[in-house]
Amino acid sequence: MDSLNAADAFFTAEELASKAQKTSRIGIATVYRFLKRRERSGKVHSYLCGRRRLYSVKEDSHCHFTCSKCGRVEHLKLSKIDFIKDAANGKVCHFQLDIVGICNRCLKQLNNDRSYKL
């Protein structure tokens, strides 16, 4: 599937199907079967993001920061976290990391509210 090579860093099955449908008649079920086979062979990697499955052809890690106050989710590009791969007892191809805290916007609001203690 040529559309896989043209895919962004992270993509959904629906996005891949939409690209593939521009050049051929292909159904979403076929795309899901294709992605499952590629994932089993290690050529595609999958992640969970906001209750959605994302895919990537790269061995990139997928990291989020979620604010526990407002619920906003921010994708993080972490460059110096490969020590996690070294800590594993085996070969790590990718990982997903979810960090929970309070975002700067909410921290400012909380600091202005003297009744709230961090």
C-alpha positions as CSV (number, residue, x, y, z in Angstrom):
1,M,0.0,0.0,0.0
2,D,1.8,3.1,-1.3
3,S,-0.3,5.4,1.0
4,L,1.5,3.9,4.0
5,N,4.8,5.4,2.8
6,A,3.2,8.8,2.3
7,A,1.6,8.7,5.8
8,D,2.5,11.3,8.4
9,A,4.5,10.4,11.5
10,F,1.3,9.2,13.3
11,F,-1.9,8.3,11.4
12,T,-5.3,6.6,12.0
13,A,-6.6,3.7,9.9
14,E,-9.3,6.1,8.6
15,E,-6.6,8.6,7.4
16,L,-4.7,5.9,5.6
17,A,-7.9,4.6,4.0
18,S,-8.8,8.1,2.8
19,K,-5.3,8.4,1.2
20,A,-5.5,4.9,-0.4
21,Q,-9.0,5.5,-1.7
22,K,-7.7,8.4,-3.9
23,T,-5.9,5.8,-6.1
24,S,-7.8,2.6,-5.5
25,R,-11.0,1.1,-4.3
26,I,-10.2,-0.1,-0.8
27,G,-12.4,-0.6,2.2
28,I,-11.7,0.3,5.8
29,A,-11.8,-3.4,6.9
30,T,-9.0,-4.2,4.4
31,V,-6.9,-1.3,5.8
32,Y,-7.4,-2.6,9.4
33,R,-6.3,-6.2,8.3
34,F,-3.3,-4.7,6.4
35,L,-2.2,-2.7,9.5
36,K,-2.7,-5.7,11.8
37,R,-0.4,-7.8,9.5
38,R,2.2,-5.0,9.3
39,E,2.1,-4.6,13.0
40,R,2.7,-8.3,13.6
41,S,5.7,-8.2,11.3
42,G,7.1,-5.1,13.1
43,K,6.8,-2.8,10.1
44,V,4.0,-0.7,11.7
45,H,3.7,0.4,15.3
46,S,0.5,1.2,17.2
47,Y,-0.3,3.5,20.1
48,L,-3.4,4.6,22.0
49,C,-4.1,8.3,21.9
50,G,-7.4,9.7,23.4
51,R,-9.1,6.3,23.1
52,R,-8.1,6.1,19.4
53,R,-5.5,3.8,17.8
54,L,-2.7,5.6,16.0
55,Y,-0.1,4.0,13.8
56,S,3.4,4.9,12.7
57,V,6.0,3.3,10.3
58,K,8.7,4.8,12.5
59,E,9.9,3.5,15.8
60,D,9.0,6.8,17.5
61,S,7.8,7.0,21.0
62,H,4.5,8.6,21.8
63,C,4.2,10.8,24.9
64,H,1.4,12.9,26.4
65,F,1.1,15.4,29.2
66,T,-2.4,15.5,30.5
67,C,-3.6,18.3,32.9
68,S,-5.5,16.8,35.8
69,K,-7.4,20.1,36.3
70,C,-8.6,21.0,32.8
71,G,-8.1,17.7,31.0
72,R,-6.1,19.2,28.1
73,V,-3.7,16.8,26.4
74,E,-0.5,17.9,24.9
75,H,1.8,15.7,22.7
76,L,5.4,15.8,23.9
77,K,8.4,15.3,21.7
78,L,11.0,13.9,24.1
79,S,14.5,13.5,22.8
80,K,16.5,12.4,25.8
81,I,14.3,9.6,27.1
82,D,16.0,6.6,25.4
83,F,17.4,5.6,28.9
84,I,14.0,3.8,29.2
85,K,15.0,1.5,26.4
86,D,18.3,0.8,28.2
87,A,16.4,-0.1,31.4
88,A,14.3,-2.8,29.7
89,N,15.5,-6.4,29.8
90,G,15.2,-6.9,26.0
91,K,15.0,-4.9,22.8
92,V,12.5,-2.0,22.9
93,C,11.2,-0.7,19.5
94,H,8.9,2.0,20.9
95,F,7.0,3.0,23.9
96,Q,4.1,5.2,25.0
97,L,4.3,7.5,28.0
98,D,1.5,9.3,29.7
99,I,2.4,12.1,32.2
100,V,-0.3,13.6,34.4
101,G,0.1,17.0,36.2
102,I,-1.2,20.5,36.2
103,C,-0.6,22.7,33.1
104,N,0.9,26.2,33.5
105,R,-2.4,27.9,32.6
106,C,-4.2,26.0,35.5
107,L,-1.3,26.6,37.8
108,K,-1.6,30.4,37.3
109,Q,-5.3,30.2,38.1
110,L,-4.6,28.1,41.2
111,N,-1.9,30.5,42.3
112,N,-4.5,33.3,42.1
113,D,-7.0,31.3,44.1
114,R,-5.4,31.6,47.6
115,S,-7.8,29.0,49.0
116,Y,-6.3,26.2,46.9
117,K,-3.2,24.5,48.2
118,L,-0.9,22.5,45.8
